[in-house]
Amino acid sequence: MGPVHEGHPVGLGADGRRRIGARARTIDEYFEDERPLLLPLPEERFEAGRVLTPRVDRYRSTPPAWT
């Protein structure tokens, strides 16, 4: 497999080749270390998040389940 940005629908482009701060390695190099630890995505689609419509009362508090 090539760098993480190859074949990515959005594409990381130059991002995969940049360095974070003064680190010695690029983002692609760190990703290659992590790649063997990643599990494949499940075949069945799933929702990655929940959309909430938060409402607060006059005391600016939210329901405990949202905190």
Predicted model as a PDB file, atoms N, CA, C, CB and O in Angstrom, pLDDT in the B-factor column:
MODEL        1                                                                  
ATOM      1  N   MET A   1       0.842  -1.183   0.000  1.00 51.00           N  
ATOM      2  CA  MET A   1       0.000   0.000   0.000  1.00 51.00           C  
ATOM      3  C   MET A   1       0.880   1.238   0.000  1.00 51.00           C  
ATOM      4  CB  MET A   1      -0.954   0.003   1.214  1.00 51.00           C  
ATOM      5  O   MET A   1       1.974   1.245   0.565  1.00 51.00           O  
ATOM      6  N   GLY A   2       0.381   2.284  -0.646  1.00 55.00           N  
ATOM      7  CA  GLY A   2       1.133   3.533  -0.703  1.00 55.00           C  
ATOM      8  C   GLY A   2       0.803   4.428   0.482  1.00 55.00           C  
ATOM      9  O   GLY A   2       0.191   3.990   1.456  1.00 55.00           O  
ATOM     10  N   PRO A   3       1.209   5.661   0.388  1.00 54.00           N  
ATOM     11  CA  PRO A   3       0.918   6.605   1.457  1.00 54.00           C  
ATOM     12  C   PRO A   3      -0.576   6.744   1.698  1.00 54.00           C  
ATOM     13  CB  PRO A   3       1.515   7.957   1.135  1.00 54.00           C  
ATOM     14  O   PRO A   3      -1.386   6.434   0.825  1.00 54.00           O  
ATOM     15  N   VAL A   4      -0.935   7.208   2.882  1.00 51.00           N  
ATOM     16  CA  VAL A   4      -2.338   7.289   3.280  1.00 51.00           C  
ATOM     17  C   VAL A   4      -3.161   8.166   2.342  1.00 51.00           C  
ATOM     18  CB  VAL A   4      -2.443   7.820   4.692  1.00 51.00           C  
ATOM     19  O   VAL A   4      -4.350   7.908   2.155  1.00 51.00           O  
ATOM     20  N   HIS A   5      -2.572   9.173   1.761  1.00 50.00           N  
ATOM     21  CA  HIS A   5      -3.338  10.092   0.926  1.00 50.00           C  
ATOM     22  C   HIS A   5      -3.633   9.547  -0.459  1.00 50.00           C  
ATOM     23  CB  HIS A   5      -2.606  11.384   0.798  1.00 50.00           C  
ATOM     24  O   HIS A   5      -4.502  10.087  -1.144  1.00 50.00           O  
ATOM     25  N   GLU A   6      -2.949   8.500  -0.904  1.00 56.00           N  
ATOM     26  CA  GLU A   6      -3.208   7.924  -2.223  1.00 56.00           C  
ATOM     27  C   GLU A   6      -4.542   7.203  -2.219  1.00 56.00           C  
ATOM     28  CB  GLU A   6      -2.078   6.961  -2.636  1.00 56.00           C  
ATOM     29  O   GLU A   6      -4.783   6.341  -1.374  1.00 56.00           O  
ATOM     30  N   GLY A   7      -5.397   7.546  -3.146  1.00 54.00           N  
ATOM     31  CA  GLY A   7      -6.687   6.891  -3.269  1.00 54.00           C  
ATOM     32  C   GLY A   7      -7.717   7.371  -2.260  1.00 54.00           C  
ATOM     33  O   GLY A   7      -8.850   6.889  -2.266  1.00 54.00           O  
ATOM     34  N   HIS A   8      -7.359   8.289  -1.414  1.00 53.00           N  
ATOM     35  CA  HIS A   8      -8.307   8.828  -0.441  1.00 53.00           C  
ATOM     36  C   HIS A   8      -9.290   9.713  -1.196  1.00 53.00           C  
ATOM     37  CB  HIS A   8      -7.574   9.631   0.699  1.00 53.00           C  
ATOM     38  O   HIS A   8      -8.869  10.537  -2.008  1.00 53.00           O  
ATOM     39  N   PRO A   9     -10.621   9.561  -0.944  1.00 47.00           N  
ATOM     40  CA  PRO A   9     -11.590  10.321  -1.718  1.00 47.00           C  
ATOM     41  C   PRO A   9     -11.389  11.837  -1.612  1.00 47.00           C  
ATOM     42  CB  PRO A   9     -12.980   9.965  -1.270  1.00 47.00           C  
ATOM     43  O   PRO A   9     -11.582  12.557  -2.591  1.00 47.00           O  
ATOM     44  N   VAL A  10     -11.013  12.310  -0.455  1.00 46.00           N  
ATOM     45  CA  VAL A  10     -10.778  13.737  -0.296  1.00 46.00           C  
ATOM     46  C   VAL A  10      -9.330  14.041  -0.632  1.00 46.00           C  
ATOM     47  CB  VAL A  10     -11.120  14.202   1.138  1.00 46.00           C  
ATOM     48  O   VAL A  10      -9.024  15.071  -1.233  1.00 46.00           O  
ATOM     49  N   GLY A  11      -8.454  13.151  -0.245  1.00 48.00           N  
ATOM     50  CA  GLY A  11      -7.038  13.301  -0.542  1.00 48.00           C  
ATOM     51  C   GLY A  11      -6.339  14.204   0.460  1.00 48.00           C  
ATOM     52  O   GLY A  11      -6.755  15.339   0.694  1.00 48.00           O  
ATOM     53  N   LEU A  12      -5.274  13.681   1.046  1.00 58.00           N  
ATOM     54  CA  LEU A  12      -4.500  14.489   1.978  1.00 58.00           C  
ATOM     55  C   LEU A  12      -3.475  15.331   1.241  1.00 58.00           C  
ATOM     56  CB  LEU A  12      -3.810  13.605   3.009  1.00 58.00           C  
ATOM     57  O   LEU A  12      -2.989  16.329   1.772  1.00 58.00           O  
ATOM     58  N   GLY A  13      -3.146  14.935   0.028  1.00 63.00           N  
ATOM     59  CA  GLY A  13      -2.182  15.697  -0.752  1.00 63.00           C  
ATOM     60  C   GLY A  13      -0.880  15.876  -0.004  1.00 63.00           C  
ATOM     61  O   GLY A  13      -0.281  14.905   0.460  1.00 63.00           O  
ATOM     62  N   ALA A  14      -0.443  17.110   0.113  1.00 67.00           N  
ATOM     63  CA  ALA A  14       0.820  17.424   0.768  1.00 67.00           C  
ATOM     64  C   ALA A  14       0.747  17.193   2.279  1.00 67.00           C  
ATOM     65  CB  ALA A  14       1.213  18.868   0.480  1.00 67.00           C  
ATOM     66  O   ALA A  14       1.789  17.101   2.928  1.00 67.00           O  
ATOM     67  N   ASP A  15      -0.446  17.097   2.850  1.00 73.00           N  
ATOM     68  CA  ASP A  15      -0.574  16.903   4.295  1.00 73.00           C  
ATOM     69  C   ASP A  15       0.134  15.645   4.768  1.00 73.00           C  
ATOM     70  CB  ASP A  15      -2.037  16.841   4.686  1.00 73.00           C  
ATOM     71  O   ASP A  15       0.741  15.646   5.840  1.00 73.00           O  
ATOM     72  N   GLY A  16       0.070  14.584   4.000  1.00 74.00           N  
ATOM     73  CA  GLY A  16       0.707  13.338   4.396  1.00 74.00           C  
ATOM     74  C   GLY A  16       2.221  13.429   4.412  1.00 74.00           C  
ATOM     75  O   GLY A  16       2.894  12.647   5.084  1.00 74.00           O  
ATOM     76  N   ARG A  17       2.749  14.383   3.670  1.00 74.00           N  
ATOM     77  CA  ARG A  17       4.202  14.540   3.583  1.00 74.00           C  
ATOM     78  C   ARG A  17       4.741  15.603   4.544  1.00 74.00           C  
ATOM     79  CB  ARG A  17       4.595  14.896   2.163  1.00 74.00           C  
ATOM     80  O   ARG A  17       5.953  15.812   4.612  1.00 74.00           O  
ATOM     81  N   ARG A  18       3.865  16.268   5.278  1.00 78.00           N  
ATOM     82  CA  ARG A  18       4.363  17.319   6.179  1.00 78.00           C  
ATOM     83  C   ARG A  18       4.748  16.749   7.536  1.00 78.00           C  
ATOM     84  CB  ARG A  18       3.307  18.416   6.357  1.00 78.00           C  
ATOM     85  O   ARG A  18       4.389  15.621   7.876  1.00 78.00           O  
ATOM     86  N   ARG A  19       5.459  17.520   8.282  1.00 76.00           N  
ATOM     87  CA  ARG A  19       5.893  17.140   9.623  1.00 76.00           C  
ATOM     88  C   ARG A  19       5.142  17.990  10.635  1.00 76.00           C  
ATOM     89  CB  ARG A  19       7.434  17.307   9.788  1.00 76.00           C  
ATOM     90  O   ARG A  19       4.850  19.160  10.385  1.00 76.00           O  
ATOM     91  N   ILE A  20       4.836  17.399  11.769  1.00 77.00           N  
ATOM     92  CA  ILE A  20       4.147  18.122  12.832  1.00 77.00           C  
ATOM     93  C   ILE A  20       5.206  18.675  13.765  1.00 77.00           C  
ATOM     94  CB  ILE A  20       3.133  17.204  13.599  1.00 77.00           C  
ATOM     95  O   ILE A  20       5.987  17.925  14.350  1.00 77.00           O  
ATOM     96  N   GLY A  21       5.226  19.985  13.901  1.00 81.00           N  
ATOM     97  CA  GLY A  21       6.212  20.625  14.767  1.00 81.00           C  
ATOM     98  C   GLY A  21       7.621  20.249  14.365  1.00 81.00           C  
ATOM     99  O   GLY A  21       7.977  20.297  13.188  1.00 81.00           O  
ATOM    100  N   ALA A  22       8.408  19.881  15.332  1.00 84.00           N  
ATOM    101  CA  ALA A  22       9.813  19.527  15.086  1.00 84.00           C  
ATOM    102  C   ALA A  22      10.014  18.013  15.025  1.00 84.00           C  
ATOM    103  CB  ALA A  22      10.707  20.124  16.178  1.00 84.00           C  
ATOM    104  O   ALA A  22      11.140  17.536  15.164  1.00 84.00           O  
ATOM    105  N   ARG A  23       8.946  17.261  14.822  1.00 81.00           N  
ATOM    106  CA  ARG A  23       9.073  15.802  14.777  1.00 81.00           C  
ATOM    107  C   ARG A  23       9.904  15.375  13.575  1.00 81.00           C  
ATOM    108  CB  ARG A  23       7.685  15.136  14.726  1.00 81.00           C  
ATOM    109  O   ARG A  23       9.904  16.032  12.534  1.00 81.00           O  
ATOM    110  N   ALA A  24      10.600  14.280  13.735  1.00 86.00           N  
ATOM    111  CA  ALA A  24      11.537  13.812  12.706  1.00 86.00           C  
ATOM    112  C   ALA A  24      10.837  13.129  11.537  1.00 86.00           C  
ATOM    113  CB  ALA A  24      12.539  12.856  13.317  1.00 86.00           C  
ATOM    114  O   ALA A  24      11.395  13.070  10.442  1.00 86.00           O  
ATOM    115  N   ARG A  25       9.629  12.612  11.744  1.00 89.00           N  
ATOM    116  CA  ARG A  25       8.957  11.822  10.705  1.00 89.00           C  
ATOM    117  C   ARG A  25       7.723  12.544  10.175  1.00 89.00           C  
ATOM    118  CB  ARG A  25       8.561  10.444  11.253  1.00 89.00           C  
ATOM    119  O   ARG A  25       7.164  13.422  10.831  1.00 89.00           O  
ATOM    120  N   THR A  26       7.310  12.143   8.953  1.00 86.00           N  
ATOM    121  CA  THR A  26       6.130  12.745   8.336  1.00 86.00           C  
ATOM    122  C   THR A  26       4.866  12.033   8.815  1.00 86.00           C  
ATOM    123  CB  THR A  26       6.230  12.687   6.793  1.00 86.00           C  
ATOM    124  O   THR A  26       4.934  10.980   9.450  1.00 86.00           O  
ATOM    125  N   ILE A  27       3.714  12.625   8.502  1.00 83.00           N  
ATOM    126  CA  ILE A  27       2.428  12.020   8.855  1.00 83.00           C  
ATOM    127  C   ILE A  27       2.303  10.646   8.195  1.00 83.00           C  
ATOM    128  CB  ILE A  27       1.250  12.940   8.427  1.00 83.00           C  
ATOM    129  O   ILE A  27       1.855   9.694   8.835  1.00 83.00           O  
ATOM    130  N   ASP A  28       2.693  10.533   6.927  1.00 85.00           N  
ATOM    131  CA  ASP A  28       2.634   9.229   6.231  1.00 85.00           C  
ATOM    132  C   ASP A  28       3.486   8.177   6.940  1.00 85.00           C  
ATOM    133  CB  ASP A  28       3.105   9.378   4.769  1.00 85.00           C  
ATOM    134  O   ASP A  28       3.076   7.021   7.038  1.00 85.00           O  
ATOM    135  N   GLU A  29       4.648   8.555   7.429  1.00 87.00           N  
ATOM    136  CA  GLU A  29       5.522   7.593   8.106  1.00 87.00           C  
ATOM    137  C   GLU A  29       4.893   7.106   9.417  1.00 87.00           C  
ATOM    138  CB  GLU A  29       6.902   8.226   8.383  1.00 87.00           C  
ATOM    139  O   GLU A  29       4.964   5.920   9.741  1.00 87.00           O  
ATOM    140  N   TYR A  30       4.283   8.020  10.162  1.00 86.00           N  
ATOM    141  CA  TYR A  30       3.593   7.607  11.385  1.00 86.00           C  
ATOM    142  C   TYR A  30       2.400   6.708  11.054  1.00 86.00           C  
ATOM    143  CB  TYR A  30       3.126   8.844  12.184  1.00 86.00           C  
ATOM    144  O   TYR A  30       2.137   5.734  11.759  1.00 86.00           O  
ATOM    145  N   PHE A  31       1.683   7.036   9.983  1.00 85.00           N  
ATOM    146  CA  PHE A  31       0.522   6.229   9.598  1.00 85.00           C  
ATOM    147  C   PHE A  31       0.937   4.811   9.219  1.00 85.00           C  
ATOM    148  CB  PHE A  31      -0.223   6.887   8.430  1.00 85.00           C  
ATOM    149  O   PHE A  31       0.235   3.855   9.550  1.00 85.00           O  
ATOM    150  N   GLU A  32       2.054   4.662   8.537  1.00 86.00           N  
ATOM    151  CA  GLU A  32       2.518   3.327   8.149  1.00 86.00           C  
ATOM    152  C   GLU A  32       2.810   2.466   9.374  1.00 86.00           C  
ATOM    153  CB  GLU A  32       3.771   3.431   7.272  1.00 86.00           C  
ATOM    154  O   GLU A  32       2.639   1.248   9.323  1.00 86.00           O  
ATOM    155  N   ASP A  33       3.250   3.080  10.477  1.00 89.00           N  
ATOM    156  CA  ASP A  33       3.451   2.335  11.727  1.00 89.00           C  
ATOM    157  C   ASP A  33       2.118   1.854  12.293  1.00 89.00           C  
ATOM    158  CB  ASP A  33       4.181   3.207  12.766  1.00 89.00           C  
ATOM    159  O   ASP A  33       2.038   0.766  12.862  1.00 89.00           O  
ATOM    160  N   GLU A  34       1.073   2.667  12.138  1.00 88.00           N  
ATOM    161  CA  GLU A  34      -0.244   2.364  12.704  1.00 88.00           C  
ATOM    162  C   GLU A  34      -1.066   1.421  11.820  1.00 88.00           C  
ATOM    163  CB  GLU A  34      -1.015   3.651  12.924  1.00 88.00           C  
ATOM    164  O   GLU A  34      -1.932   0.706  12.323  1.00 88.00           O  
ATOM    165  N   ARG A  35      -0.805   1.412  10.513  1.00 87.00           N  
ATOM    166  CA  ARG A  35      -1.629   0.649   9.564  1.00 87.00           C  
ATOM    167  C   ARG A  35      -1.862  -0.801   9.976  1.00 87.00           C  
ATOM    168  CB  ARG A  35      -0.986   0.673   8.209  1.00 87.00           C  
ATOM    169  O   ARG A  35      -3.002  -1.256   9.883  1.00 87.00           O  
ATOM    170  N   PRO A  36      -0.855  -1.563  10.427  1.00 89.00           N  
ATOM    171  CA  PRO A  36      -1.100  -2.969  10.784  1.00 89.00           C  
ATOM    172  C   PRO A  36      -2.042  -3.129  11.981  1.00 89.00           C  
ATOM    173  CB  PRO A  36       0.217  -3.657  11.088  1.00 89.00           C  
ATOM    174  O   PRO A  36      -2.618  -4.199  12.178  1.00 89.00           O  
ATOM    175  N   LEU A  37      -2.197  -2.082  12.770  1.00 92.00           N  
ATOM    176  CA  LEU A  37      -3.045  -2.166  13.960  1.00 92.00           C  
ATOM    177  C   LEU A  37      -4.513  -1.853  13.659  1.00 92.00           C  
ATOM    178  CB  LEU A  37      -2.530  -1.217  15.025  1.00 92.00           C  
ATOM    179  O   LEU A  37      -5.385  -2.109  14.489  1.00 92.00           O  
ATOM    180  N   LEU A  38      -4.787  -1.299  12.475  1.00 88.00           N  
ATOM    181  CA  LEU A  38      -6.153  -0.911  12.121  1.00 88.00           C  
ATOM    182  C   LEU A  38      -6.976  -2.124  11.709  1.00 88.00           C  
ATOM    183  CB  LEU A  38      -6.141   0.124  10.991  1.00 88.00           C  
ATOM    184  O   LEU A  38      -6.481  -3.024  11.030  1.00 88.00           O  
ATOM    185  N   LEU A  39      -8.218  -2.136  12.121  1.00 90.00           N  
ATOM    186  CA  LEU A  39      -9.146  -3.188  11.705  1.00 90.00           C  
ATOM    187  C   LEU A  39      -9.932  -2.694  10.499  1.00 90.00           C  
ATOM    188  CB  LEU A  39     -10.107  -3.591  12.869  1.00 90.00           C  
ATOM    189  O   LEU A  39     -10.130  -1.488  10.349  1.00 90.00           O  
ATOM    190  N   PRO A  40     -10.385  -3.601   9.635  1.00 88.00           N  
ATOM    191  CA  PRO A  40     -11.189  -3.155   8.489  1.00 88.00           C  
ATOM    192  C   PRO A  40     -12.540  -2.636   8.959  1.00 88.00           C  
ATOM    193  CB  PRO A  40     -11.385  -4.305   7.476  1.00 88.00           C  
ATOM    194  O   PRO A  40     -13.054  -3.056   9.996  1.00 88.00           O  
ATOM    195  N   LEU A  41     -13.103  -1.724   8.188  1.00 83.00           N  
ATOM    196  CA  LEU A  41     -14.433  -1.225   8.499  1.00 83.00           C  
ATOM    197  C   LEU A  41     -15.453  -2.326   8.267  1.00 83.00           C  
ATOM    198  CB  LEU A  41     -14.770   0.017   7.650  1.00 83.00           C  
ATOM    199  O   LEU A  41     -15.261  -3.155   7.378  1.00 83.00           O  
ATOM    200  N   PRO A  42     -16.538  -2.361   9.046  1.00 88.00           N  
ATOM    201  CA  PRO A  42     -17.554  -3.385   8.830  1.00 88.00           C  
ATOM    202  C   PRO A  42     -18.251  -3.198   7.486  1.00 88.00           C  
ATOM    203  CB  PRO A  42     -18.579  -3.360   9.961  1.00 88.00           C  
ATOM    204  O   PRO A  42     -18.346  -2.083   6.973  1.00 88.00           O  
ATOM    205  N   GLU A  43     -18.734  -4.295   6.926  1.00 92.00           N  
ATOM    206  CA  GLU A  43     -19.443  -4.241   5.641  1.00 92.00           C  
ATOM    207  C   GLU A  43     -20.746  -3.448   5.767  1.00 92.00           C  
ATOM    208  CB  GLU A  43     -19.738  -5.666   5.130  1.00 92.00           C  
ATOM    209  O   GLU A  43     -21.127  -2.712   4.857  1.00 92.00           O  
ATOM    210  N   GLU A  44     -21.411  -3.607   6.888  1.00 92.00           N  
ATOM    211  CA  GLU A  44     -22.689  -2.928   7.109  1.00 92.00           C  
ATOM    212  C   GLU A  44     -22.441  -1.474   7.482  1.00 92.00           C  
ATOM    213  CB  GLU A  44     -23.510  -3.639   8.214  1.00 92.00           C  
ATOM    214  O   GLU A  44     -21.609  -1.177   8.339  1.00 92.00           O  
ATOM    215  N   ARG A  45     -23.172  -0.563   6.828  1.00 89.00           N  
ATOM    216  CA  ARG A  45     -23.011   0.863   7.129  1.00 89.00           C  
ATOM    217  C   ARG A  45     -23.479   1.149   8.546  1.00 89.00           C  
ATOM    218  CB  ARG A  45     -23.796   1.733   6.117  1.00 89.00           C  
ATOM    219  O   ARG A  45     -24.373   0.480   9.066  1.00 89.00           O  
ATOM    220  N   PHE A  46     -22.874   2.132   9.154  1.00 85.00           N  
ATOM    221  CA  PHE A  46     -23.243   2.496  10.516  1.00 85.00           C  
ATOM    222  C   PHE A  46     -23.177   4.009  10.670  1.00 85.00           C  
ATOM    223  CB  PHE A  46     -22.319   1.800  11.545  1.00 85.00           C  
ATOM    224  O   PHE A  46     -22.486   4.693   9.916  1.00 85.00           O  
ATOM    225  N   GLU A  47     -23.890   4.509  11.635  1.00 85.00           N  
ATOM    226  CA  GLU A  47     -23.884   5.933  11.914  1.00 85.00           C  
ATOM    227  C   GLU A  47     -22.709   6.234  12.843  1.00 85.00           C  
ATOM    228  CB  GLU A  47     -25.237   6.391  12.543  1.00 85.00           C  
ATOM    229  O   GLU A  47     -22.571   5.619  13.900  1.00 85.00           O  
ATOM    230  N   ALA A  48     -21.881   7.169  12.447  1.00 82.00           N  
ATOM    231  CA  ALA A  48     -20.693   7.481  13.234  1.00 82.00           C  
ATOM    232  C   ALA A  48     -20.961   8.506  14.329  1.00 82.00           C  
ATOM    233  CB  ALA A  48     -19.603   7.984  12.330  1.00 82.00           C  
ATOM    234  O   ALA A  48     -20.093   8.758  15.166  1.00 82.00           O  
ATOM    235  N   GLY A  49     -22.122   9.086  14.333  1.00 86.00           N  
ATOM    236  CA  GLY A  49     -22.418  10.089  15.349  1.00 86.00           C  
ATOM    237  C   GLY A  49     -23.916  10.275  15.494  1.00 86.00           C  
ATOM    238  O   GLY A  49     -24.704   9.688  14.752  1.00 86.00           O  
ATOM    239  N   ARG A  50     -24.292  11.079  16.434  1.00 82.00           N  
ATOM    240  CA  ARG A  50     -25.696  11.374  16.675  1.00 82.00           C  
ATOM    241  C   ARG A  50     -25.912  12.867  16.541  1.00 82.00           C  
ATOM    242  CB  ARG A  50     -26.143  10.875  18.069  1.00 82.00           C  
ATOM    243  O   ARG A  50     -25.122  13.662  17.050  1.00 82.00           O  
ATOM    244  N   VAL A  51     -26.967  13.248  15.864  1.00 82.00           N  
ATOM    245  CA  VAL A  51     -27.304  14.657  15.740  1.00 82.00           C  
ATOM    246  C   VAL A  51     -28.307  14.996  16.832  1.00 82.00           C  
ATOM    247  CB  VAL A  51     -27.875  14.987  14.322  1.00 82.00           C  
ATOM    248  O   VAL A  51     -29.372  14.386  16.935  1.00 82.00           O  
ATOM    249  N   LEU A  52     -27.947  15.974  17.637  1.00 78.00           N  
ATOM    250  CA  LEU A  52     -28.826  16.417  18.717  1.00 78.00           C  
ATOM    251  C   LEU A  52     -29.235  17.862  18.477  1.00 78.00           C  
ATOM    252  CB  LEU A  52     -28.132  16.267  20.095  1.00 78.00           C  
ATOM    253  O   LEU A  52     -28.494  18.644  17.881  1.00 78.00           O  
ATOM    254  N   THR A  53     -30.407  18.194  18.945  1.00 78.00           N  
ATOM    255  CA  THR A  53     -30.850  19.583  18.921  1.00 78.00           C  
ATOM    256  C   THR A  53     -30.895  20.039  20.370  1.00 78.00           C  
ATOM    257  CB  THR A  53     -32.256  19.751  18.205  1.00 78.00           C  
ATOM    258  O   THR A  53     -31.913  19.885  21.044  1.00 78.00           O  
ATOM    259  N   PRO A  54     -29.799  20.596  20.843  1.00 74.00           N  
ATOM    260  CA  PRO A  54     -29.746  20.938  22.259  1.00 74.00           C  
ATOM    261  C   PRO A  54     -30.658  22.103  22.612  1.00 74.00           C  
ATOM    262  CB  PRO A  54     -28.332  21.266  22.654  1.00 74.00           C  
ATOM    263  O   PRO A  54     -30.809  23.054  21.846  1.00 74.00           O  
ATOM    264  N   ARG A  55     -31.245  22.006  23.758  1.00 73.00           N  
ATOM    265  CA  ARG A  55     -32.052  23.089  24.307  1.00 73.00           C  
ATOM    266  C   ARG A  55     -31.587  23.301  25.738  1.00 73.00           C  
ATOM    267  CB  ARG A  55     -33.597  22.767  24.239  1.00 73.00           C  
ATOM    268  O   ARG A  55     -31.362  22.346  26.481  1.00 73.00           O  
ATOM    269  N   VAL A  56     -31.451  24.530  26.099  1.00 75.00           N  
ATOM    270  CA  VAL A  56     -31.055  24.843  27.461  1.00 75.00           C  
ATOM    271  C   VAL A  56     -32.173  25.634  28.126  1.00 75.00           C  
ATOM    272  CB  VAL A  56     -29.720  25.635  27.489  1.00 75.00           C  
ATOM    273  O   VAL A  56     -32.941  26.335  27.467  1.00 75.00           O  
ATOM    274  N   ASP A  57     -32.245  25.506  29.435  1.00 74.00           N  
ATOM    275  CA  ASP A  57     -33.257  26.279  30.145  1.00 74.00           C  
ATOM    276  C   ASP A  57     -32.685  27.645  30.532  1.00 74.00           C  
ATOM    277  CB  ASP A  57     -33.750  25.515  31.403  1.00 74.00           C  
ATOM    278  O   ASP A  57     -31.561  27.982  30.159  1.00 74.00           O  
ATOM    279  N   ARG A  58     -33.440  28.399  31.254  1.00 77.00           N  
ATOM    280  CA  ARG A  58     -32.993  29.759  31.586  1.00 77.00           C  
ATOM    281  C   ARG A  58     -31.762  29.773  32.486  1.00 77.00           C  
ATOM    282  CB  ARG A  58     -34.115  30.519  32.260  1.00 77.00           C  
ATOM    283  O   ARG A  58     -31.132  30.817  32.653  1.00 77.00           O  
ATOM    284  N   TYR A  59     -31.414  28.632  33.062  1.00 74.00           N  
ATOM    285  CA  TYR A  59     -30.222  28.540  33.897  1.00 74.00           C  
ATOM    286  C   TYR A  59     -29.026  27.995  33.118  1.00 74.00           C  
ATOM    287  CB  TYR A  59     -30.497  27.659  35.106  1.00 74.00           C  
ATOM    288  O   TYR A  59     -27.978  27.705  33.695  1.00 74.00           O  
ATOM    289  N   ARG A  60     -29.194  27.862  31.817  1.00 71.00           N  
ATOM    290  CA  ARG A  60     -28.152  27.356  30.909  1.00 71.00           C  
ATOM    291  C   ARG A  60     -27.725  25.938  31.239  1.00 71.00           C  
ATOM    292  CB  ARG A  60     -26.944  28.261  30.949  1.00 71.00           C  
ATOM    293  O   ARG A  60     -26.554  25.590  31.089  1.00 71.00           O  
ATOM    294  N   SER A  61     -28.645  25.136  31.679  1.00 71.00           N  
ATOM    295  CA  SER A  61     -28.298  23.747  31.963  1.00 71.00           C  
ATOM    296  C   SER A  61     -28.876  22.838  30.889  1.00 71.00           C  
ATOM    297  CB  SER A  61     -28.809  23.329  33.356  1.00 71.00           C  
ATOM    298  O   SER A  61     -29.903  23.144  30.284  1.00 71.00           O  
ATOM    299  N   THR A  62     -28.216  21.743  30.666  1.00 70.00           N  
ATOM    300  CA  THR A  62     -28.645  20.759  29.672  1.00 70.00           C  
ATOM    301  C   THR A  62     -28.981  19.470  30.415  1.00 70.00           C  
ATOM    302  CB  THR A  62     -27.534  20.516  28.576  1.00 70.00           C  
ATOM    303  O   THR A  62     -28.571  19.284  31.561  1.00 70.00           O  
ATOM    304  N   PRO A  63     -29.721  18.592  29.767  1.00 67.00           N  
ATOM    305  CA  PRO A  63     -30.020  17.304  30.407  1.00 67.00           C  
ATOM    306  C   PRO A  63     -28.729  16.537  30.721  1.00 67.00           C  
ATOM    307  CB  PRO A  63     -30.939  16.451  29.498  1.00 67.00           C  
ATOM    308  O   PRO A  63     -27.776  16.615  29.946  1.00 67.00           O  
ATOM    309  N   PRO A  64     -28.675  15.810  31.819  1.00 68.00           N  
ATOM    310  CA  PRO A  64     -27.451  15.089  32.204  1.00 68.00           C  
ATOM    311  C   PRO A  64     -26.960  14.115  31.143  1.00 68.00           C  
ATOM    312  CB  PRO A  64     -27.686  14.338  33.483  1.00 68.00           C  
ATOM    313  O   PRO A  64     -25.756  13.878  31.044  1.00 68.00           O  
ATOM    314  N   ALA A  65     -27.856  13.549  30.350  1.00 68.00           N  
ATOM    315  CA  ALA A  65     -27.430  12.585  29.322  1.00 68.00           C  
ATOM    316  C   ALA A  65     -26.566  13.236  28.237  1.00 68.00           C  
ATOM    317  CB  ALA A  65     -28.656  11.934  28.677  1.00 68.00           C  
ATOM    318  O   ALA A  65     -25.866  12.534  27.506  1.00 68.00           O  
ATOM    319  N   TRP A  66     -26.606  14.542  28.126  1.00 64.00           N  
ATOM    320  CA  TRP A  66     -25.853  15.247  27.071  1.00 64.00           C  
ATOM    321  C   TRP A  66     -24.499  15.717  27.543  1.00 64.00           C  
ATOM    322  CB  TRP A  66     -26.641  16.433  26.567  1.00 64.00           C  
ATOM    323  O   TRP A  66     -23.712  16.225  26.745  1.00 64.00           O  
ATOM    324  N   THR A  67     -24.210  15.562  28.808  1.00 59.00           N  
ATOM    325  CA  THR A  67     -22.929  16.089  29.302  1.00 59.00           C  
ATOM    326  C   THR A  67     -21.912  14.979  29.431  1.00 59.00           C  
ATOM    327  CB  THR A  67     -23.109  16.793  30.654  1.00 59.00           C  
ATOM    328  O   THR A  67     -20.775  15.227  29.831  1.00 59.00           O  
TER     329      THR A  67                                                      
ENDMDL                                                                          
END                                                                             
